[in-house]
Amino acid sequence: MADPLSRSIRSIRWRIAYLYVLLILLAMAGLAITLSGLVRDAHLADLEAQLTAEARLIADALAPSPAWMQTDGSLDSLARHYADLLAARVTLIGADGTVLGESHEDRTQMDNHLYRPEVQRALANGQGSSIRLSRTMGYELMYVAVTVTADGRAVGIARLSLPVSQIEARITRLRRVIFGAALLTALAATLLALFIAQRTTEPVRQLTAVVQRMAGGDLSARLLPTTNDEVGTLTRSVNEMADRLRMTITTLIEERGRLAGVLDNMADGVLITDGEGHVRLINPAAARLLGADSAAAVGRPLAQVARDHRIITLWRQCCDQGQEQVGSVEIEHRGVFLQVIATPLEEAEPGASLVILQDLTRVRRLETVRRDFISNISHELRTPLASLKALVDTLREGALDDPPAARRFLDRMENEVDALNQMVRELLELARIESGQAPFRLQPTAVADVVLPPVERLRPQAERASLQLTVALPPDLPLISADTERMQQVVTNLVHNAIKFTPPGGQIRVYGFRLQVSGDGSVEAGLRPAPTETLNLKPGTLGCGEWVIIAVEDSGVGIPTDDLPRIFERFYKADRSRSGGGTGLGLAIAKHIVLGHDGHIWAQSVEGRGSTFYVALPSPLTHP
């Protein structure tokens, strides 16, 4: 099916052709009719003049004849003679209207012709003519009458006539010639009109093809102007418009690309809604924060995309009041804390609005950590400081006079100072590790060199607590790239925690195994049949290659599920009533040491059934 623009071009071409053809046909028809009438009139005038001249010759020839005074029919022979010579009917009429001679009919049967129109005109003016129905002949004739004068007076009338049918036959032949010529001329003019219309619309058709290519996206399409008329001016204007349009679209595409890049990489979520509340734009961050699909969200109502009444309420207040609205929303089931800013976009579109979602989850978590840090360190400092204060007050109140008691108080003060000193050292150690000021001396190391010394150092403590401490390290474990002293500190912290939180009679097991992670993320381990589920390890946590796992498993009190994600935070203690002594920094230090080795540390626990801490370190033989 032809497109509307092509049909329009054809319509213009045919409108031009129709106009020309109609004008030519009307002109040719009018000209043919006019020429036909003029030719008829001219032919009749010529014929009348010819008949008049011939009648005058007859009148001059018969003027001296005495037969005009007789009615014996002597003029019949002359009438027939002249009729044969002139190929016309000849009637000789007396001055009183009596027919004296007739070439075609019996004159004795003819009426008096005195009152015939041509006779009256001839008697009045010397000649006369008329076209009328002949009563004698029974058909129309052209009559021309001329007076015959003798001695200055009219003695008779010579009249010639021809049938109008003969005249019309001649005129018809002339009309055919005229109309044939007019038809040929009209046909030639029609072909010329079609050619002119085609030539006139051809540049428009070419320009239309170029515009269609531009509309289809080919902004490089151009048409070279070939004339200096209006079409040439239009062509140049279209080319200039195409250049400007190409520049504008290129600029818009670049700006849109930059805007899309900014929106796609923004940490804040951005949504734009129209006047009807449907989402017109949503960036990946907003889709992620709301748990929606970017492609499916466009065109849907905001209420179906956000699915949170607090966000919808802020947006409605923004639309109703026409003012920016700010509020905080915590999506508990997704663990996300958002600051929502709804701004009206009345200048862009009535009723449109911009909704910005700022993810403050990390900020809030950091604020919680900061608050907990202040609370924990205050708590940790309060106990030794209070103890020191009490001991100092006791000494001041008289204990100095009792040397054994004074020495005992000083020993307790020394212990509290040592605890404070240990806390400060661990804080400084953690700060240096986090800031990178404590570089690791990594070298290929056997797993046994990392595990056995801390275990043997803590074994007496485990025995005093009536705990069974065992070690299982396969001999084929690959070497690990480690700072031996730092990794021993990690094992020490994990085993010490296991001893502290395991009741008497319990068991603590330290073991190791290798873990192979393939390119598709699947995991294979020698000691455990289903490591991904058993280790509580999220797919993708460990990269491709061979890993060595060091595990510390106890049968102690376990860790509550809600506390498990936070046990590696500094000063965090899952159950202060059972935490005993310690600064609460051991696991935080262990985590940063493991991360410094490009490893991973995590835990799994069931409250009341014990805990297992895992340390994954890459093997230097498979990891660059």
C-alpha positions as CSV (number, residue, x, y, z in Angstrom):
1,M,0.0,0.0,0.0
2,A,1.4,3.4,-1.0
3,D,2.2,5.8,1.8
4,P,0.2,9.0,2.2
5,L,3.0,11.2,0.9
6,S,3.3,9.3,-2.3
7,R,-0.4,9.4,-2.8
8,S,-0.3,13.2,-2.2
9,I,2.4,13.6,-4.9
10,R,0.4,11.6,-7.4
11,S,-2.6,13.7,-6.4
12,I,-0.7,16.9,-7.1
13,R,0.4,15.6,-10.4
14,W,-3.0,14.6,-11.5
15,R,-4.6,17.8,-10.2
16,I,-2.2,19.8,-12.3
17,A,-2.9,17.5,-15.3
18,Y,-6.7,17.5,-14.8
19,L,-6.7,21.3,-14.6
20,Y,-4.7,21.6,-17.8
21,V,-6.7,19.0,-19.6
22,L,-10.0,20.5,-18.5
23,L,-8.9,23.9,-19.5
24,I,-7.7,22.7,-22.9
25,L,-10.9,20.7,-23.6
26,L,-13.0,23.7,-22.6
27,A,-10.9,26.0,-24.8
28,M,-11.0,23.6,-27.7
29,A,-14.7,22.9,-27.4
30,G,-15.4,26.7,-27.2
31,L,-13.1,27.4,-30.1
32,A,-14.6,24.6,-32.2
33,I,-18.1,25.8,-31.5
34,T,-17.2,29.4,-32.1
35,L,-15.3,28.5,-35.3
36,S,-18.2,26.3,-36.4
37,G,-20.6,29.2,-36.0
38,L,-18.3,31.6,-37.6
39,V,-17.7,29.3,-40.5
40,R,-21.4,28.7,-40.9
41,D,-22.2,32.3,-40.9
42,A,-19.3,33.1,-43.2
43,H,-20.3,30.3,-45.6
44,L,-23.9,31.5,-45.6
45,A,-22.8,35.0,-46.2
46,D,-20.5,33.9,-49.0
47,L,-23.3,31.8,-50.4
48,E,-25.7,34.7,-50.1
49,A,-23.3,37.0,-51.8
50,Q,-22.7,34.5,-54.6
51,L,-26.4,34.0,-55.1
52,T,-26.9,37.8,-55.0
53,A,-24.2,38.3,-57.7
54,E,-25.7,35.6,-59.8
55,A,-29.2,37.0,-59.4
56,R,-28.0,40.4,-60.3
57,L,-26.4,39.0,-63.5
58,I,-29.7,37.4,-64.4
59,A,-31.5,40.7,-63.7
60,D,-29.1,42.7,-65.8
61,A,-29.4,40.2,-68.6
62,L,-33.2,40.1,-68.6
63,A,-33.8,43.8,-67.9
64,P,-34.4,44.8,-71.6
65,S,-36.6,41.7,-72.3
66,P,-40.3,42.5,-73.1
67,A,-41.2,39.2,-71.6
68,W,-41.6,40.9,-68.2
69,M,-44.8,42.3,-69.5
70,Q,-46.2,38.9,-70.6
71,T,-47.5,35.9,-68.6
72,D,-47.4,33.3,-71.4
73,G,-44.5,31.5,-69.8
74,S,-41.8,32.6,-72.1
75,L,-39.5,33.2,-69.2
76,D,-39.7,29.5,-68.1
77,S,-37.1,28.4,-70.6
78,L,-34.8,31.2,-69.5
79,A,-35.3,30.3,-65.8
80,R,-34.4,26.6,-66.5
81,H,-31.4,27.7,-68.6
82,Y,-30.0,29.8,-65.8
83,A,-30.8,27.1,-63.3
84,D,-28.8,24.6,-65.2
85,L,-25.9,27.0,-65.5
86,L,-25.9,28.1,-61.8
87,A,-27.0,24.8,-60.2
88,A,-29.7,26.7,-58.4
89,R,-33.5,27.2,-58.5
90,V,-34.4,30.3,-60.5
91,T,-37.7,32.1,-60.2
92,L,-38.6,35.1,-62.2
93,I,-41.3,37.2,-60.6
94,G,-43.3,40.2,-62.0
95,A,-43.5,43.5,-60.2
96,D,-47.0,42.6,-59.0
97,G,-45.8,39.3,-57.5
98,T,-46.9,37.0,-60.3
99,V,-44.5,34.2,-61.1
100,L,-43.4,34.6,-64.7
101,G,-40.7,32.0,-64.9
102,E,-39.8,28.9,-62.8
103,S,-37.0,26.4,-63.3
104,H,-38.2,23.6,-61.0
105,E,-41.9,23.8,-60.5
106,D,-45.1,24.5,-62.4
107,R,-45.5,28.2,-62.1
108,T,-49.2,28.1,-62.8
109,Q,-49.7,26.3,-59.5
110,M,-47.7,28.7,-57.5
111,D,-49.1,31.5,-55.4
112,N,-48.4,35.2,-55.8
113,H,-45.0,36.0,-54.4
114,L,-45.5,39.6,-53.8
115,Y,-45.4,39.2,-50.0
116,R,-42.5,36.9,-49.8
117,P,-39.9,38.4,-47.3
118,E,-37.1,38.4,-49.9
119,V,-39.4,39.9,-52.5
120,Q,-40.5,42.7,-50.2
121,R,-36.9,43.5,-49.2
122,A,-35.9,43.5,-52.9
123,L,-38.7,45.9,-53.8
124,A,-37.7,48.0,-50.9
125,N,-33.9,47.9,-51.1
126,G,-33.1,46.5,-54.5
127,Q,-32.2,43.1,-53.0
128,G,-33.3,40.8,-50.2
129,S,-32.7,37.3,-48.8
130,S,-34.3,34.9,-46.4
131,I,-34.1,31.3,-45.2
132,R,-37.5,29.8,-44.8
133,L,-39.7,26.8,-45.6
134,S,-40.8,26.8,-49.2
135,R,-44.5,26.2,-49.5
136,T,-44.1,24.9,-53.0
137,M,-41.0,22.7,-52.4
138,G,-41.9,21.6,-48.9
139,Y,-38.4,22.1,-47.4
140,E,-36.2,25.0,-46.3
141,L,-34.4,27.1,-48.9
142,M,-32.2,30.1,-49.0
143,Y,-33.7,32.8,-51.1
144,V,-31.9,35.7,-52.7
145,A,-34.0,38.2,-54.7
146,V,-32.8,41.2,-56.9
147,T,-35.1,43.7,-58.6
148,V,-35.0,43.9,-62.4
149,T,-35.2,47.5,-63.5
150,A,-35.9,49.0,-66.9
151,D,-36.0,52.7,-67.6
152,G,-35.6,53.4,-63.9
153,R,-38.4,51.4,-62.7
154,A,-38.8,47.9,-61.3
155,V,-40.3,45.6,-63.9
156,G,-39.7,42.3,-62.0
157,I,-37.6,40.3,-59.6
158,A,-35.0,37.7,-60.3
159,R,-34.8,35.2,-57.4
160,L,-32.3,32.3,-56.9
161,S,-32.6,29.7,-54.1
162,L,-30.7,26.7,-52.8
163,P,-31.9,24.0,-50.4
164,V,-30.7,24.6,-46.9
165,S,-29.9,20.9,-46.6
166,Q,-27.1,21.3,-49.2
167,I,-25.8,24.2,-47.3
168,E,-25.9,22.4,-44.0
169,A,-24.1,19.4,-45.6
170,R,-21.3,21.6,-46.6
171,I,-21.2,23.2,-43.2
172,T,-21.2,19.8,-41.5
173,R,-18.2,18.8,-43.5
174,L,-16.5,21.9,-42.4
175,R,-17.5,21.3,-38.8
176,R,-16.1,17.8,-38.9
177,V,-12.8,19.2,-40.1
178,I,-12.9,21.8,-37.3
179,F,-13.8,19.4,-34.6
180,G,-11.3,16.8,-35.8
181,A,-8.6,19.4,-35.7
182,A,-9.7,20.6,-32.3
183,L,-9.7,17.0,-31.0
184,L,-6.2,16.4,-32.3
185,T,-5.1,19.6,-30.8
186,A,-6.7,18.8,-27.4
187,L,-5.1,15.3,-27.5
188,A,-1.7,16.8,-28.2
189,A,-2.3,19.5,-25.5
190,T,-3.4,16.8,-23.0
191,L,-0.2,14.8,-23.6
192,L,1.8,18.0,-23.2
193,A,-0.1,18.8,-20.0
194,L,0.7,15.4,-18.6
195,F,4.4,15.9,-19.5
196,I,4.4,19.3,-17.9
197,A,2.7,17.9,-14.7
198,Q,5.2,15.1,-14.6
199,R,8.1,17.5,-15.0
200,T,6.6,19.9,-12.5
201,T,6.1,17.2,-9.8
202,E,9.3,15.2,-10.4
203,P,11.4,17.4,-8.1
204,V,8.7,17.2,-5.5
205,R,8.6,13.4,-5.8
206,Q,12.4,13.2,-5.4
207,L,12.2,15.6,-2.5
208,T,9.5,13.4,-1.0
209,A,11.7,10.3,-1.3
210,V,14.5,12.1,0.5
211,V,12.1,13.3,3.3
212,Q,10.9,9.7,3.6
213,R,14.4,8.4,4.0
214,M,15.0,11.1,6.7
215,A,11.8,10.1,8.4
216,G,13.1,6.5,8.4
217,G,16.2,7.6,10.2
218,D,18.7,8.2,7.3
219,L,19.6,11.8,8.2
220,S,22.4,11.7,5.6
221,A,19.9,11.8,2.7
222,R,20.2,14.9,0.6
223,L,18.9,16.2,-2.8
224,L,20.9,18.4,-5.1
225,P,18.9,21.5,-6.2
226,T,18.7,21.6,-10.0
227,T,16.6,24.7,-10.4
228,N,16.4,28.2,-8.9
229,D,12.6,28.3,-8.7
230,E,10.4,27.7,-5.7
231,V,11.2,23.9,-5.7
232,G,14.9,24.6,-5.7
233,T,14.5,27.0,-2.8
234,L,12.4,24.3,-1.0
235,T,15.1,21.7,-1.7
236,R,17.8,23.9,-0.2
237,S,15.6,24.6,2.8
238,V,15.0,20.9,3.4
239,N,18.7,20.2,3.1
240,E,19.4,22.9,5.7
241,M,16.7,21.6,7.9
242,A,18.2,18.1,7.7
243,D,21.6,19.4,8.7
244,R,20.2,21.2,11.7
245,L,18.0,18.2,12.5
246,R,21.0,15.9,12.3
247,M,23.0,18.1,14.6
248,T,20.1,18.5,17.0
249,I,19.4,14.7,17.1
250,T,23.1,14.0,17.5
251,T,23.3,16.4,20.4
252,L,20.1,15.0,22.0
253,I,21.5,11.4,21.6
254,E,24.8,12.4,23.2
255,E,23.0,14.2,26.0
256,R,20.6,11.3,26.4
257,G,23.5,8.9,26.5
258,R,25.2,11.0,29.2
259,L,22.0,11.3,31.1
260,A,21.4,7.5,30.8
261,G,24.9,6.9,31.9
262,V,24.5,9.1,34.9
263,L,21.1,7.6,35.9
264,D,22.4,4.0,35.3
265,N,25.4,4.6,37.6
266,M,23.7,6.7,40.2
267,A,23.6,5.2,43.7
268,D,20.4,7.1,44.3
269,G,17.2,5.8,42.8
270,V,15.3,8.1,40.4
271,L,11.7,7.8,39.3
272,I,9.7,10.2,37.2
273,T,5.9,10.0,37.1
274,D,3.4,11.7,34.7
275,G,0.3,13.5,35.6
276,E,-1.7,10.3,35.8
277,G,0.8,8.7,38.3
278,H,2.4,6.3,35.9
279,V,6.1,5.7,35.9
280,R,7.8,7.2,32.9
281,L,11.4,6.7,33.9
282,I,13.1,4.5,36.5
283,N,16.9,3.9,36.9
284,P,18.5,0.6,37.9
285,A,19.2,1.9,41.4
286,A,15.5,2.6,42.0
287,A,14.5,-0.7,40.6
288,R,17.0,-2.4,42.9
289,L,15.9,-0.5,46.0
290,L,12.2,-1.2,45.3
291,G,12.8,-4.8,44.2
292,A,11.1,-4.1,40.8
293,D,11.9,-4.8,37.2
294,S,13.0,-1.7,35.3
295,A,11.4,-2.7,32.0
296,A,8.2,-3.9,33.5
297,A,7.9,-0.8,35.8
298,V,7.7,1.7,33.0
299,G,4.0,2.6,32.2
300,R,2.7,1.1,35.4
301,P,1.2,3.1,38.3
302,L,3.7,4.2,41.0
303,A,1.6,2.3,43.6
304,Q,2.3,-1.0,41.8
305,V,6.0,-0.3,41.5
306,A,6.8,1.1,45.0
307,R,4.4,-1.1,46.9
308,D,4.9,0.9,50.1
309,H,2.2,3.2,51.5
310,R,4.7,5.6,53.0
311,I,6.4,6.3,49.6
312,I,2.9,6.6,48.0
313,T,1.8,9.0,50.7
314,L,4.8,11.3,50.3
315,W,4.3,11.3,46.5
316,R,0.6,12.2,46.8
317,Q,1.4,15.0,49.2
318,C,3.9,16.4,46.7
319,C,1.3,16.2,43.9
320,D,-1.5,17.7,46.0
321,Q,0.5,20.5,47.6
322,G,2.9,21.2,44.7
323,Q,5.8,21.3,47.2
324,E,8.8,19.1,47.8
325,Q,8.2,16.4,50.4
326,V,11.0,14.6,52.3
327,G,10.6,11.5,54.5
328,S,12.4,8.4,55.7
329,V,11.1,4.9,54.9
330,E,12.4,1.7,56.3
331,I,11.5,-1.4,54.2
332,E,12.0,-4.0,57.0
333,H,11.5,-7.1,54.9
334,R,14.3,-6.1,52.6
335,G,16.5,-4.5,55.3
336,V,16.7,-1.2,53.4
337,F,16.5,2.3,54.9
338,L,15.6,5.0,52.4
339,Q,15.2,8.8,52.4
340,V,12.5,9.7,49.9
341,I,12.4,13.1,48.2
342,A,9.4,13.9,46.1
343,T,9.6,17.1,43.9
344,P,6.9,18.4,41.5
345,L,7.9,18.9,37.9
346,E,5.1,21.3,36.8
347,E,7.3,23.0,34.3
348,A,7.9,19.8,32.4
349,E,4.4,18.4,32.6
350,P,1.4,19.3,34.8
351,G,1.1,16.7,37.6
352,A,4.5,15.2,36.9
353,S,6.9,14.6,39.7
354,L,10.4,13.4,40.5
355,V,10.9,10.8,43.2
356,I,14.5,10.3,44.5
357,L,15.3,7.4,46.7
358,Q,18.5,7.8,48.7
359,D,19.8,4.5,50.2
360,L,20.9,5.4,53.7
361,T,21.1,1.7,54.8
362,R,24.9,1.8,55.1
363,V,24.8,5.2,56.8
364,R,22.3,4.0,59.3
365,R,24.3,0.8,59.8
366,L,27.5,2.9,60.3
367,E,25.5,5.1,62.7
368,T,24.4,2.0,64.6
369,V,28.0,0.7,64.6
370,R,29.2,4.1,65.8
371,R,26.6,4.2,68.5
372,D,27.3,0.6,69.5
373,F,31.1,1.4,69.5
374,I,30.6,4.3,71.8
375,S,28.3,2.2,74.0
376,N,30.7,-0.8,74.0
377,I,33.9,1.1,74.6
378,S,32.2,3.1,77.3
379,H,31.0,-0.1,78.9
380,E,34.4,-1.8,78.5
381,L,36.2,1.3,80.0
382,R,33.7,1.8,82.8
383,T,34.4,-1.5,84.5
384,P,38.2,-1.3,84.9
385,L,38.0,2.5,85.6
386,A,35.4,1.9,88.2
387,S,37.5,-0.9,89.7
388,L,40.6,1.3,89.7
389,K,38.6,4.1,91.3
390,A,37.3,1.8,94.0
391,L,40.8,0.4,94.7
392,V,42.3,3.9,94.9
393,D,39.6,5.0,97.3
394,T,40.2,1.9,99.4
395,L,43.9,2.5,99.5
396,R,43.4,6.2,100.4
397,E,41.0,5.3,103.2
398,G,43.6,3.2,105.1
399,A,44.5,0.1,103.1
400,L,48.0,1.6,102.7
401,D,48.7,0.9,106.4
402,D,48.0,-2.8,105.8
403,P,50.9,-4.0,103.6
404,P,49.4,-7.4,102.6
405,A,46.1,-5.8,101.6
406,A,47.8,-2.9,99.9
407,R,49.9,-5.3,97.8
408,R,46.7,-7.3,96.9
409,F,45.0,-4.0,95.8
410,L,48.0,-3.0,93.8
411,D,48.0,-6.4,92.1
412,R,44.4,-5.9,91.2
413,M,45.1,-2.4,89.9
414,E,47.9,-3.8,87.8
415,N,45.5,-6.3,86.3
416,E,43.0,-3.6,85.4
417,V,45.7,-1.4,83.9
418,D,46.9,-4.4,81.9
419,A,43.3,-4.9,80.6
420,L,43.1,-1.3,79.6
421,N,46.5,-1.5,78.0
422,Q,45.4,-4.7,76.1
423,M,42.3,-2.9,74.9
424,V,44.4,0.1,73.6
425,R,46.8,-2.2,71.9
426,E,44.1,-4.1,70.2
427,L,42.4,-0.9,69.1
428,L,45.6,0.4,67.7
429,E,46.3,-2.9,66.0
430,L,42.8,-2.9,64.4
431,A,43.3,0.7,63.3
432,R,46.7,-0.1,61.7
433,I,45.3,-3.1,59.9
434,E,42.2,-1.2,58.6
435,S,44.4,1.7,57.4
436,G,47.0,-0.5,55.7
437,Q,49.8,0.7,58.0
438,A,50.5,-2.9,59.1
439,P,51.8,-4.6,55.9
440,F,51.5,-8.4,55.8
441,R,54.7,-10.4,55.1
442,L,53.1,-13.0,52.8
443,Q,55.0,-16.2,51.9
444,P,54.1,-19.8,51.1
445,T,53.3,-21.4,54.5
446,A,52.1,-24.8,55.6
447,V,48.7,-24.9,57.3
448,A,50.2,-26.8,60.2
449,D,52.5,-23.9,60.9
450,V,49.5,-21.6,61.3
451,V,47.2,-23.9,63.3
452,L,49.4,-26.0,65.6
453,P,51.3,-23.4,67.6
454,P,48.1,-21.5,68.8
455,V,46.4,-24.8,69.6
456,E,49.2,-26.1,71.6
457,R,49.5,-22.8,73.5
458,L,45.8,-22.8,74.4
459,R,45.6,-26.6,75.1
460,P,46.4,-26.1,78.9
461,Q,43.6,-23.6,79.1
462,A,41.2,-26.0,77.4
463,E,42.2,-28.8,79.8
464,R,41.6,-26.6,82.8
465,A,38.1,-25.9,81.4
466,S,37.5,-29.7,81.0
467,L,37.3,-29.4,77.2
468,Q,38.5,-31.9,74.6
469,L,40.6,-30.0,72.0
470,T,41.5,-32.0,68.8
471,V,43.2,-31.1,65.5
472,A,42.7,-32.8,62.1
473,L,44.9,-31.6,59.3
474,P,45.2,-33.8,56.2
475,P,48.9,-34.2,55.1
476,D,48.0,-33.3,51.5
477,L,46.8,-29.8,52.2
478,P,48.4,-27.3,49.8
479,L,50.5,-24.4,51.0
480,I,48.8,-21.0,51.7
481,S,50.2,-17.5,51.1
482,A,50.1,-16.1,54.6
483,D,51.8,-13.9,57.2
484,T,52.3,-16.7,59.7
485,E,52.3,-14.5,62.9
486,R,49.1,-12.7,61.8
487,M,47.3,-15.9,60.9
488,Q,48.3,-17.5,64.1
489,Q,46.6,-14.5,65.8
490,V,43.4,-15.4,63.9
491,V,43.5,-19.0,65.0
492,T,44.3,-18.0,68.6
493,N,41.2,-15.6,68.7
494,L,38.9,-18.3,67.3
495,V,40.1,-21.1,69.6
496,H,40.1,-18.8,72.6
497,N,36.5,-17.8,71.9
498,A,35.6,-21.5,71.5
499,I,37.1,-22.3,74.9
500,K,35.4,-19.3,76.5
501,F,31.9,-20.1,75.2
502,T,32.0,-23.9,75.6
503,P,30.8,-25.4,78.9
504,P,32.8,-28.1,80.7
505,G,32.7,-31.5,79.0
506,G,32.4,-30.0,75.6
507,Q,34.5,-30.5,72.5
508,I,36.5,-28.2,70.3
509,R,37.7,-29.4,66.9
510,V,40.2,-27.6,64.6
511,Y,40.4,-29.1,61.1
512,G,41.3,-28.2,57.6
513,F,40.4,-29.3,54.1
514,R,40.8,-28.1,50.5
515,L,38.0,-26.6,48.4
516,Q,37.9,-26.5,44.6
517,V,35.7,-23.8,43.0
518,S,35.1,-24.3,39.2
519,G,34.5,-21.6,36.6
520,D,30.7,-22.1,36.8
521,G,30.7,-21.5,40.6
522,S,30.2,-25.2,41.6
523,V,32.1,-26.3,44.7
524,E,33.9,-29.6,45.4
525,A,35.5,-30.5,48.7
526,G,37.2,-33.7,50.0
527,L,35.9,-33.8,53.5
528,R,32.3,-32.6,53.1
529,P,29.9,-33.9,50.6
530,A,27.7,-30.8,50.1
531,P,30.0,-27.9,51.0
532,T,27.9,-25.1,49.7
533,E,24.9,-26.0,52.0
534,T,27.1,-27.3,54.9
535,L,29.4,-24.4,55.0
536,N,26.6,-21.9,54.7
537,L,28.5,-20.3,51.8
538,K,26.8,-18.1,49.3
539,P,27.5,-19.0,45.7
540,G,30.0,-16.6,44.2
541,T,31.7,-15.7,47.5
542,L,34.9,-17.5,46.6
543,G,36.5,-17.0,43.2
544,C,37.6,-19.8,40.8
545,G,40.5,-21.9,42.0
546,E,41.7,-23.9,45.0
547,W,41.1,-22.8,48.5
548,V,42.2,-24.0,51.9
549,I,39.6,-24.0,54.7
550,I,40.6,-23.8,58.4
551,A,37.6,-24.5,60.6
552,V,37.2,-24.1,64.4
553,E,34.1,-26.0,65.6
554,D,32.8,-26.1,69.2
555,S,29.8,-27.6,71.1
556,G,29.3,-24.4,73.0
557,V,26.3,-22.1,73.7
558,G,26.0,-21.0,70.0
559,I,25.1,-17.6,68.6
560,P,21.6,-16.3,68.2
561,T,20.5,-15.9,64.5
562,D,19.9,-12.2,64.8
563,D,23.4,-11.6,66.2
564,L,25.3,-13.8,63.7
565,P,25.7,-11.1,61.0
566,R,27.2,-8.6,63.5
567,I,29.7,-10.8,65.4
568,F,32.6,-9.4,63.4
569,E,31.9,-5.8,64.4
570,R,34.2,-4.3,67.0
571,F,33.1,-4.4,70.6
572,Y,30.0,-6.4,69.6
573,K,29.1,-9.1,72.0
574,A,26.1,-11.4,71.4
575,D,25.4,-12.1,75.0
576,R,27.1,-9.8,77.5
577,S,25.8,-11.9,80.4
578,R,27.9,-14.9,79.2
579,S,30.6,-13.1,77.4
580,G,33.0,-13.1,80.3
581,G,36.2,-11.0,80.0
582,G,37.6,-9.7,76.8
583,T,37.5,-6.5,74.7
584,G,35.2,-7.6,72.0
585,L,37.8,-6.8,69.3
586,G,39.2,-10.3,68.6
587,L,36.8,-11.2,65.8
588,A,37.0,-7.7,64.2
589,I,40.8,-8.1,64.1
590,A,40.6,-11.6,62.8
591,K,38.2,-10.5,60.0
592,H,40.6,-7.7,58.8
593,I,43.6,-10.0,58.9
594,V,41.8,-12.6,56.8
595,L,40.6,-9.9,54.3
596,G,44.2,-8.7,54.1
597,H,45.1,-12.2,52.9
598,D,42.4,-12.0,50.1
599,G,40.5,-14.5,52.1
600,H,37.1,-14.9,53.6
601,I,35.8,-15.5,57.2
602,W,32.3,-16.5,58.2
603,A,30.4,-18.4,60.8
604,Q,27.5,-20.7,61.2
605,S,25.8,-21.5,64.4
606,V,22.7,-22.9,66.1
607,E,22.0,-21.5,69.5
608,G,22.6,-24.1,72.2
609,R,24.3,-26.5,69.8
610,G,27.6,-24.8,69.1
611,S,29.3,-22.7,66.4
612,T,31.8,-23.2,63.6
613,F,34.0,-20.5,62.2
614,Y,35.5,-20.9,58.7
615,V,38.6,-19.2,57.3
616,A,39.1,-19.6,53.5
617,L,42.6,-18.7,52.2
618,P,43.7,-19.0,48.5
619,S,46.4,-21.5,47.6
620,P,49.4,-19.7,46.0
621,L,49.7,-22.5,43.4
622,T,46.3,-21.6,41.8
623,H,45.9,-17.9,42.6
624,P,48.1,-15.2,41.2
